[in-house]
Amino acid sequence: MEITHKLWKCTVCGYVYNVDEGDEENMIPPGTPFEALPVDWVCPICGATKDKFEPVDE
């Protein structure tokens, strides 16, 4: 089974995407894995693209 990280941090502004919370502002439901976010999804704080995020070890 593949291990997916639940927390992903924006390296630009420090925003943390939490899989358990999703991104309500952008209509991303709770439980959505980071890898399943739309390719055009960006950080809701600074607008950074997904490639600017890194997994956070819990």
All heavy atoms as a GROMACS GRO file, in nm:
protein
  457
    1MET      N    1   0.083  -0.119   0.000
    1MET     CA    2   0.000   0.000   0.000
    1MET      C    3   0.088   0.126   0.000
    1MET      O    4   0.184   0.136   0.074
    1MET     CB    5  -0.089  -0.001   0.126
    1MET     CG    6  -0.185   0.114   0.132
    1MET     SD    7  -0.297   0.087   0.272
    1MET     CE    8  -0.375   0.243   0.272
    2GLU      N    9   0.051   0.218  -0.085
    2GLU     CA   10   0.129   0.340  -0.098
    2GLU      C   11   0.101   0.434   0.019
    2GLU      O   12  -0.013   0.454   0.059
    2GLU     CB   13   0.090   0.409  -0.230
    2GLU     CG   14   0.168   0.535  -0.257
    2GLU     CD   15   0.126   0.600  -0.388
    2GLU    OE1   16   0.093   0.528  -0.483
    2GLU    OE2   17   0.128   0.724  -0.393
    3ILE      N   18   0.207   0.488   0.075
    3ILE     CA   19   0.192   0.584   0.186
    3ILE      C   20   0.184   0.724   0.128
    3ILE      O   21   0.271   0.766   0.053
    3ILE     CB   22   0.310   0.575   0.284
    3ILE    CG1   23   0.315   0.436   0.348
    3ILE    CG2   24   0.301   0.683   0.390
    3ILE    CD1   25   0.434   0.412   0.435
    4THR      N   26   0.077   0.792   0.160
    4THR     CA   27   0.064   0.930   0.114
    4THR      C   28   0.072   1.022   0.236
    4THR      O   29   0.025   0.988   0.343
    4THR     CB   30  -0.069   0.954   0.040
    4THR    OG1   31  -0.177   0.922   0.127
    4THR    CG2   32  -0.078   0.870  -0.085
    5HIS      N   33   0.132   1.136   0.217
    5HIS     CA   34   0.145   1.232   0.325
    5HIS      C   35   0.013   1.306   0.342
    5HIS      O   36  -0.055   1.337   0.245
    5HIS     CB   37   0.258   1.331   0.296
    5HIS     CG   38   0.393   1.270   0.303
    5HIS    ND1   39   0.450   1.206   0.197
    5HIS    CD2   40   0.481   1.263   0.404
    5HIS    CE1   41   0.569   1.160   0.234
    5HIS    NE2   42   0.590   1.193   0.358
    6LYS      N   43  -0.020   1.337   0.468
    6LYS     CA   44  -0.143   1.410   0.496
    6LYS      C   45  -0.121   1.560   0.499
    6LYS      O   46  -0.215   1.636   0.487
    6LYS     CB   47  -0.202   1.365   0.630
    6LYS     CG   48  -0.261   1.227   0.624
    6LYS     CD   49  -0.344   1.199   0.747
    6LYS     CE   50  -0.413   1.065   0.731
    6LYS     NZ   51  -0.538   1.058   0.803
    7LEU      N   52   0.005   1.602   0.517
    7LEU     CA   53   0.035   1.744   0.525
    7LEU      C   54   0.136   1.781   0.417
    7LEU      O   55   0.237   1.712   0.400
    7LEU     CB   56   0.092   1.779   0.662
    7LEU     CG   57   0.004   1.748   0.783
    7LEU    CD1   58   0.079   1.777   0.912
    7LEU    CD2   59  -0.127   1.825   0.779
    8TRP      N   60   0.108   1.890   0.347
    8TRP     CA   61   0.196   1.940   0.242
    8TRP      C   62   0.217   2.089   0.266
    8TRP      O   63   0.119   2.163   0.278
    8TRP     CB   64   0.136   1.917   0.104
    8TRP     CG   65   0.135   1.772   0.066
    8TRP    CD1   66   0.046   1.677   0.108
    8TRP    CD2   67   0.226   1.706  -0.020
    8TRP    NE1   68   0.078   1.556   0.054
    8TRP    CE2   69   0.187   1.570  -0.026
    8TRP    CE3   70   0.337   1.748  -0.093
    8TRP    CZ2   71   0.257   1.477  -0.103
    8TRP    CZ3   72   0.405   1.655  -0.169
    8TRP    CH2   73   0.365   1.522  -0.173
    9LYS      N   74   0.342   2.132   0.273
    9LYS     CA   75   0.373   2.271   0.306
    9LYS      C   76   0.420   2.347   0.183
    9LYS      O   77   0.505   2.302   0.107
    9LYS     CB   78   0.482   2.274   0.413
    9LYS     CG   79   0.514   2.414   0.463
    9LYS     CD   80   0.614   2.408   0.576
    9LYS     CE   81   0.642   2.543   0.633
    9LYS     NZ   82   0.738   2.537   0.744
   10CYS      N   83   0.365   2.468   0.167
   10CYS     CA   84   0.408   2.557   0.060
   10CYS      C   85   0.545   2.614   0.098
   10CYS      O   86   0.561   2.673   0.205
   10CYS     CB   87   0.307   2.670   0.042
   10CYS     SG   88   0.355   2.792  -0.082
   11THR      N   89   0.643   2.594   0.011
   11THR     CA   90   0.778   2.642   0.041
   11THR      C   91   0.791   2.793   0.020
   11THR      O   92   0.891   2.852   0.054
   11THR     CB   93   0.882   2.569  -0.045
   11THR    OG1   94   0.854   2.592  -0.183
   11THR    CG2   95   0.882   2.420  -0.015
   12VAL      N   96   0.687   2.855  -0.037
   12VAL     CA   97   0.690   2.999  -0.060
   12VAL      C   98   0.638   3.075   0.061
   12VAL      O   99   0.704   3.166   0.112
   12VAL     CB  100   0.609   3.036  -0.186
   12VAL    CG1  101   0.606   3.187  -0.207
   12VAL    CG2  102   0.667   2.967  -0.309
   13CYS      N  103   0.519   3.036   0.111
   13CYS     CA  104   0.458   3.114   0.220
   13CYS      C  105   0.437   3.038   0.350
   13CYS      O  106   0.405   3.098   0.451
   13CYS     CB  107   0.324   3.173   0.173
   13CYS     SG  108   0.191   3.051   0.162
   14GLY      N  109   0.453   2.905   0.346
   14GLY     CA  110   0.437   2.828   0.468
   14GLY      C  111   0.297   2.771   0.490
   14GLY      O  112   0.274   2.700   0.588
   15TYR      N  113   0.202   2.800   0.400
   15TYR     CA  114   0.068   2.741   0.411
   15TYR      C  115   0.080   2.589   0.412
   15TYR      O  116   0.161   2.532   0.340
   15TYR     CB  117  -0.019   2.786   0.293
   15TYR     CG  118  -0.147   2.707   0.276
   15TYR    CD1  119  -0.258   2.735   0.354
   15TYR    CD2  120  -0.155   2.605   0.182
   15TYR    CE1  121  -0.376   2.663   0.338
   15TYR    CE2  122  -0.272   2.532   0.166
   15TYR     CZ  123  -0.383   2.561   0.244
   15TYR     OH  124  -0.499   2.489   0.229
   16VAL      N  125  -0.002   2.523   0.494
   16VAL     CA  126  -0.001   2.377   0.500
   16VAL      C  127  -0.135   2.324   0.451
   16VAL      O  128  -0.240   2.357   0.508
   16VAL     CB  129   0.028   2.326   0.643
   16VAL    CG1  130   0.017   2.174   0.649
   16VAL    CG2  131   0.167   2.370   0.687
   17TYR      N  132  -0.130   2.243   0.344
   17TYR     CA  133  -0.250   2.174   0.295
   17TYR      C  134  -0.265   2.048   0.378
   17TYR      O  135  -0.174   1.966   0.385
   17TYR     CB  136  -0.238   2.138   0.147
   17TYR     CG  137  -0.354   2.051   0.100
   17TYR    CD1  138  -0.477   2.109   0.073
   17TYR    CD2  139  -0.340   1.914   0.086
   17TYR    CE1  140  -0.585   2.032   0.033
   17TYR    CE2  141  -0.447   1.836   0.046
   17TYR     CZ  142  -0.569   1.894   0.020
   17TYR     OH  143  -0.676   1.817  -0.018
   18ASN      N  144  -0.381   2.032   0.442
   18ASN     CA  145  -0.410   1.916   0.525
   18ASN      C  146  -0.514   1.831   0.452
   18ASN      O  147  -0.625   1.878   0.428
   18ASN     CB  148  -0.463   1.961   0.662
   18ASN     CG  149  -0.484   1.846   0.758
   18ASN    OD1  150  -0.512   1.734   0.718
   18ASN    ND2  151  -0.474   1.875   0.886
   19VAL      N  152  -0.478   1.708   0.418
   19VAL     CA  153  -0.567   1.618   0.346
   19VAL      C  154  -0.699   1.602   0.421
   19VAL      O  155  -0.806   1.600   0.361
   19VAL     CB  156  -0.500   1.480   0.323
   19VAL    CG1  157  -0.599   1.379   0.270
   19VAL    CG2  158  -0.382   1.495   0.229
   20ASP      N  159  -0.693   1.595   0.554
   20ASP     CA  160  -0.814   1.575   0.634
   20ASP      C  161  -0.909   1.695   0.628
   20ASP      O  162  -1.028   1.680   0.653
   20ASP     CB  163  -0.778   1.546   0.780
   20ASP     CG  164  -0.710   1.410   0.798
   20ASP    OD1  165  -0.728   1.322   0.712
   20ASP    OD2  166  -0.638   1.394   0.898
   21GLU      N  167  -0.855   1.812   0.595
   21GLU     CA  168  -0.938   1.932   0.590
   21GLU      C  169  -0.975   1.974   0.449
   21GLU      O  170  -1.076   2.041   0.428
   21GLU     CB  171  -0.864   2.049   0.658
   21GLU     CG  172  -0.842   2.027   0.806
   21GLU     CD  173  -0.758   2.136   0.869
   21GLU    OE1  174  -0.724   2.234   0.801
   21GLU    OE2  175  -0.728   2.123   0.988
   22GLY      N  176  -0.893   1.937   0.350
   22GLY     CA  177  -0.918   1.981   0.213
   22GLY      C  178  -0.893   2.130   0.200
   22GLY      O  179  -0.821   2.191   0.278
   23ASP      N  180  -0.957   2.191   0.100
   23ASP     CA  181  -0.943   2.335   0.076
   23ASP      C  182  -1.082   2.388   0.042
   23ASP      O  183  -1.121   2.395  -0.073
   23ASP     CB  184  -0.844   2.360  -0.039
   23ASP     CG  185  -0.829   2.507  -0.075
   23ASP    OD1  186  -0.883   2.593  -0.003
   23ASP    OD2  187  -0.764   2.536  -0.176
   24GLU      N  188  -1.155   2.421   0.148
   24GLU     CA  189  -1.295   2.463   0.133
   24GLU      C  190  -1.310   2.582   0.038
   24GLU      O  191  -1.402   2.588  -0.043
   24GLU     CB  192  -1.353   2.498   0.270
   24GLU     CG  193  -1.500   2.529   0.269
   24GLU     CD  194  -1.556   2.554   0.408
   24GLU    OE1  195  -1.507   2.493   0.505
   24GLU    OE2  196  -1.646   2.638   0.418
   25GLU      N  197  -1.216   2.676   0.048
   25GLU     CA  198  -1.220   2.797  -0.035
   25GLU      C  199  -1.222   2.763  -0.184
   25GLU      O  200  -1.285   2.832  -0.264
   25GLU     CB  201  -1.100   2.886  -0.001
   25GLU     CG  202  -1.096   3.016  -0.078
   25GLU     CD  203  -0.976   3.102  -0.038
   25GLU    OE1  204  -0.945   3.111   0.083
   25GLU    OE2  205  -0.913   3.159  -0.127
   26ASN      N  206  -1.152   2.657  -0.222
   26ASN     CA  207  -1.144   2.617  -0.362
   26ASN      C  208  -1.227   2.491  -0.392
   26ASN      O  209  -1.202   2.423  -0.492
   26ASN     CB  210  -0.998   2.597  -0.402
   26ASN     CG  211  -0.923   2.728  -0.404
   26ASN    OD1  212  -0.957   2.818  -0.480
   26ASN    ND2  213  -0.824   2.742  -0.318
   27MET      N  214  -1.322   2.462  -0.304
   27MET     CA  215  -1.415   2.349  -0.320
   27MET      C  216  -1.345   2.214  -0.330
   27MET      O  217  -1.386   2.127  -0.407
   27MET     CB  218  -1.508   2.374  -0.439
   27MET     CG  219  -1.598   2.494  -0.418
   27MET     SD  220  -1.712   2.526  -0.553
   27MET     CE  221  -1.601   2.593  -0.676
   28ILE      N  222  -1.235   2.197  -0.255
   28ILE     CA  223  -1.166   2.068  -0.247
   28ILE      C  224  -1.216   2.000  -0.119
   28ILE      O  225  -1.192   2.050  -0.010
   28ILE     CB  226  -1.013   2.086  -0.240
   28ILE    CG1  227  -0.960   2.168  -0.359
   28ILE    CG2  228  -0.944   1.950  -0.230
   28ILE    CD1  229  -0.979   2.104  -0.495
   29PRO      N  230  -1.289   1.889  -0.133
   29PRO     CA  231  -1.347   1.826  -0.014
   29PRO      C  232  -1.243   1.762   0.078
   29PRO      O  233  -1.135   1.721   0.033
   29PRO     CB  234  -1.441   1.720  -0.072
   29PRO     CG  235  -1.389   1.692  -0.209
   29PRO     CD  236  -1.322   1.818  -0.256
   30PRO      N  237  -1.273   1.755   0.208
   30PRO     CA  238  -1.185   1.685   0.302
   30PRO      C  239  -1.159   1.543   0.254
   30PRO      O  240  -1.246   1.479   0.195
   30PRO     CB  241  -1.265   1.685   0.433
   30PRO     CG  242  -1.357   1.803   0.421
   30PRO     CD  243  -1.392   1.810   0.274
   31GLY      N  244  -1.037   1.496   0.278
   31GLY     CA  245  -0.999   1.361   0.238
   31GLY      C  246  -0.936   1.354   0.100
   31GLY      O  247  -0.897   1.246   0.056
   32THR      N  248  -0.925   1.467   0.030
   32THR     CA  249  -0.865   1.467  -0.104
   32THR      C  250  -0.713   1.463  -0.093
   32THR      O  251  -0.652   1.557  -0.041
   32THR     CB  252  -0.908   1.594  -0.182
   32THR    OG1  253  -1.049   1.600  -0.189
   32THR    CG2  254  -0.849   1.592  -0.323
   33PRO      N  255  -0.649   1.355  -0.141
   33PRO     CA  256  -0.503   1.347  -0.136
   33PRO      C  257  -0.440   1.459  -0.218
   33PRO      O  258  -0.498   1.503  -0.318
   33PRO     CB  259  -0.472   1.212  -0.198
   33PRO     CG  260  -0.599   1.135  -0.197
   33PRO     CD  261  -0.710   1.236  -0.200
   34PHE      N  262  -0.323   1.504  -0.176
   34PHE     CA  263  -0.253   1.611  -0.248
   34PHE      C  264  -0.234   1.574  -0.395
   34PHE      O  265  -0.252   1.656  -0.484
   34PHE     CB  266  -0.118   1.641  -0.182
   34PHE     CG  267  -0.048   1.760  -0.241
   34PHE    CD1  268  -0.084   1.888  -0.205
   34PHE    CD2  269   0.054   1.743  -0.334
   34PHE    CE1  270  -0.021   2.000  -0.260
   34PHE    CE2  271   0.118   1.854  -0.390
   34PHE     CZ  272   0.080   1.982  -0.352
   35GLU      N  273  -0.200   1.447  -0.418
   35GLU     CA  274  -0.175   1.401  -0.555
   35GLU      C  275  -0.300   1.409  -0.642
   35GLU      O  276  -0.291   1.413  -0.764
   35GLU     CB  277  -0.123   1.256  -0.553
   35GLU     CG  278   0.009   1.238  -0.483
   35GLU     CD  279  -0.001   1.226  -0.330
   35GLU    OE1  280  -0.112   1.228  -0.275
   35GLU    OE2  281   0.104   1.217  -0.267
   36ALA      N  282  -0.418   1.410  -0.580
   36ALA     CA  283  -0.544   1.413  -0.655
   36ALA      C  284  -0.596   1.555  -0.678
   36ALA      O  285  -0.699   1.573  -0.743
   36ALA     CB  286  -0.649   1.331  -0.580
   37LEU      N  287  -0.525   1.655  -0.625
   37LEU     CA  288  -0.568   1.793  -0.649
   37LEU      C  289  -0.556   1.824  -0.798
   37LEU      O  290  -0.468   1.772  -0.866
   37LEU     CB  291  -0.480   1.891  -0.570
   37LEU     CG  292  -0.493   1.886  -0.418
   37LEU    CD1  293  -0.390   1.977  -0.353
   37LEU    CD2  294  -0.633   1.926  -0.374
   38PRO      N  295  -0.645   1.909  -0.850
   38PRO     CA  296  -0.637   1.944  -0.992
   38PRO      C  297  -0.499   2.002  -1.027
   38PRO      O  298  -0.436   2.067  -0.943
   38PRO     CB  299  -0.745   2.052  -1.008
   38PRO     CG  300  -0.838   2.032  -0.893
   38PRO     CD  301  -0.754   1.977  -0.781
   39VAL      N  302  -0.454   1.980  -1.150
   39VAL     CA  303  -0.322   2.028  -1.191
   39VAL      C  304  -0.311   2.180  -1.183
   39VAL      O  305  -0.202   2.233  -1.165
   39VAL     CB  306  -0.283   1.980  -1.333
   39VAL    CG1  307  -0.261   1.830  -1.334
   39VAL    CG2  308  -0.385   2.020  -1.434
   40ASP      N  309  -0.425   2.248  -1.193
   40ASP     CA  310  -0.422   2.395  -1.188
   40ASP      C  311  -0.447   2.451  -1.048
   40ASP      O  312  -0.460   2.571  -1.030
   40ASP     CB  313  -0.521   2.454  -1.289
   40ASP     CG  314  -0.666   2.412  -1.261
   40ASP    OD1  315  -0.688   2.320  -1.179
   40ASP    OD2  316  -0.755   2.470  -1.324
   41TRP      N  317  -0.452   2.361  -0.947
   41TRP     CA  318  -0.471   2.406  -0.808
   41TRP      C  319  -0.348   2.485  -0.766
   41TRP      O  320  -0.235   2.449  -0.800
   41TRP     CB  321  -0.493   2.286  -0.716
   41TRP     CG  322  -0.515   2.324  -0.572
   41TRP    CD1  323  -0.634   2.356  -0.514
   41TRP    CD2  324  -0.417   2.333  -0.468
   41TRP    NE1  325  -0.616   2.384  -0.381
   41TRP    CE2  326  -0.483   2.372  -0.350
   41TRP    CE3  327  -0.279   2.313  -0.463
   41TRP    CZ2  328  -0.417   2.389  -0.228
   41TRP    CZ3  329  -0.214   2.331  -0.343
   41TRP    CH2  330  -0.282   2.369  -0.227
   42VAL      N  331  -0.369   2.593  -0.692
   42VAL     CA  332  -0.257   2.674  -0.640
   42VAL      C  333  -0.279   2.701  -0.493
   42VAL      O  334  -0.390   2.690  -0.442
   42VAL     CB  335  -0.242   2.808  -0.717
   42VAL    CG1  336  -0.204   2.783  -0.862
   42VAL    CG2  337  -0.369   2.891  -0.707
   43CYS      N  338  -0.173   2.739  -0.426
   43CYS     CA  339  -0.180   2.774  -0.285
   43CYS      C  340  -0.285   2.884  -0.265
   43CYS      O  341  -0.280   2.986  -0.333
   43CYS     CB  342  -0.042   2.824  -0.238
   43CYS     SG  343  -0.042   2.881  -0.066
   44PRO      N  344  -0.380   2.863  -0.173
   44PRO     CA  345  -0.483   2.963  -0.152
   44PRO      C  346  -0.432   3.092  -0.087
   44PRO      O  347  -0.500   3.193  -0.089
   44PRO     CB  348  -0.585   2.894  -0.063
   44PRO     CG  349  -0.511   2.784   0.004
   44PRO     CD  350  -0.402   2.744  -0.091
   45ILE      N  351  -0.310   3.090  -0.035
   45ILE     CA  352  -0.254   3.209   0.029
   45ILE      C  353  -0.171   3.292  -0.070
   45ILE      O  354  -0.193   3.411  -0.087
   45ILE     CB  355  -0.166   3.172   0.150
   45ILE    CG1  356  -0.246   3.089   0.252
   45ILE    CG2  357  -0.106   3.297   0.216
   45ILE    CD1  358  -0.367   3.159   0.312
   46CYS      N  359  -0.075   3.226  -0.137
   46CYS     CA  360   0.018   3.302  -0.221
   46CYS      C  361   0.009   3.271  -0.370
   46CYS      O  362   0.074   3.337  -0.450
   46CYS     CB  363   0.161   3.282  -0.172
   46CYS     SG  364   0.229   3.118  -0.208
   47GLY      N  365  -0.068   3.168  -0.408
   47GLY     CA  366  -0.082   3.136  -0.550
   47GLY      C  367   0.028   3.049  -0.607
   47GLY      O  368   0.034   3.030  -0.728
   48ALA      N  369   0.112   2.992  -0.521
   48ALA     CA  370   0.220   2.905  -0.569
   48ALA      C  371   0.160   2.776  -0.628
   48ALA      O  372   0.058   2.728  -0.581
   48ALA     CB  373   0.316   2.870  -0.456
   49THR      N  374   0.227   2.722  -0.729
   49THR     CA  375   0.181   2.599  -0.792
   49THR      C  376   0.217   2.477  -0.708
   49THR      O  377   0.298   2.485  -0.615
   49THR     CB  378   0.243   2.587  -0.932
   49THR    OG1  379   0.385   2.598  -0.921
   49THR    CG2  380   0.190   2.695  -1.025
   50LYS      N  381   0.156   2.362  -0.742
   50LYS     CA  382   0.174   2.240  -0.663
   50LYS      C  383   0.320   2.198  -0.651
   50LYS      O  384   0.359   2.138  -0.552
   50LYS     CB  385   0.096   2.125  -0.726
   50LYS     CG  386  -0.054   2.134  -0.701
   50LYS     CD  387  -0.130   2.026  -0.773
   50LYS     CE  388  -0.096   1.888  -0.725
   50LYS     NZ  389  -0.177   1.782  -0.789
   51ASP      N  390   0.404   2.230  -0.751
   51ASP     CA  391   0.543   2.189  -0.746
   51ASP      C  392   0.625   2.265  -0.641
   51ASP      O  393   0.738   2.230  -0.613
   51ASP     CB  394   0.609   2.199  -0.884
   51ASP     CG  395   0.619   2.342  -0.935
   51ASP    OD1  396   0.530   2.425  -0.904
   51ASP    OD2  397   0.715   2.373  -1.007
   52LYS      N  398   0.563   2.366  -0.581
   52LYS     CA  399   0.630   2.443  -0.474
   52LYS      C  400   0.597   2.388  -0.336
   52LYS      O  401   0.637   2.445  -0.234
   52LYS     CB  402   0.589   2.590  -0.480
   52LYS     CG  403   0.623   2.660  -0.610
   52LYS     CD  404   0.772   2.668  -0.631
   52LYS     CE  405   0.802   2.749  -0.758
   52LYS     NZ  406   0.938   2.734  -0.803
   53PHE      N  407   0.524   2.277  -0.331
   53PHE     CA  408   0.487   2.214  -0.204
   53PHE      C  409   0.576   2.094  -0.177
   53PHE      O  410   0.622   2.026  -0.270
   53PHE     CB  411   0.341   2.167  -0.208
   53PHE     CG  412   0.242   2.276  -0.184
   53PHE    CD1  413   0.218   2.374  -0.281
   53PHE    CD2  414   0.173   2.285  -0.065
   53PHE    CE1  415   0.127   2.475  -0.259
   53PHE    CE2  416   0.080   2.386  -0.043
   53PHE     CZ  417   0.057   2.481  -0.139
   54GLU      N  418   0.600   2.068  -0.048
   54GLU     CA  419   0.678   1.950  -0.010
   54GLU      C  420   0.605   1.880   0.104
   54GLU      O  421   0.537   1.944   0.184
   54GLU     CB  422   0.820   1.987   0.031
   54GLU     CG  423   0.829   2.083   0.146
   54GLU     CD  424   0.974   2.126   0.175
   54GLU    OE1  425   1.059   2.120   0.084
   54GLU    OE2  426   0.997   2.168   0.289
   55PRO      N  427   0.617   1.746   0.109
   55PRO     CA  428   0.548   1.673   0.216
   55PRO      C  429   0.608   1.703   0.352
   55PRO      O  430   0.727   1.729   0.365
   55PRO     CB  431   0.569   1.526   0.177
   55PRO     CG  432   0.687   1.526   0.086
   55PRO     CD  433   0.691   1.659   0.020
   56VAL      N  434   0.521   1.703   0.452
   56VAL     CA  435   0.564   1.726   0.590
   56VAL      C  436   0.557   1.593   0.664
   56VAL      O  437   0.455   1.525   0.660
   56VAL     CB  438   0.470   1.828   0.660
   56VAL    CG1  439   0.507   1.844   0.807
   56VAL    CG2  440   0.474   1.961   0.588
   57ASP      N  441   0.667   1.554   0.728
   57ASP     CA  442   0.667   1.433   0.808
   57ASP      C  443   0.590   1.458   0.936
   57ASP      O  444   0.614   1.557   1.005
   57ASP     CB  445   0.810   1.388   0.840
   57ASP     CG  446   0.884   1.340   0.716
   57ASP    OD1  447   0.818   1.279   0.629
   57ASP    OD2  448   1.005   1.364   0.706
   58GLU      N  449   0.498   1.369   0.964
   58GLU     CA  450   0.413   1.387   1.082
   58GLU      C  451   0.480   1.335   1.206
   58GLU      O  452   0.559   1.249   1.203
   58GLU     CB  453   0.280   1.316   1.061
   58GLU     CG  454   0.203   1.378   0.944
   58GLU     CD  455   0.072   1.309   0.920
   58GLU    OE1  456  -0.005   1.296   1.016
   58GLU    OE2  457   0.047   1.270   0.807
   0.00000   0.00000   0.00000
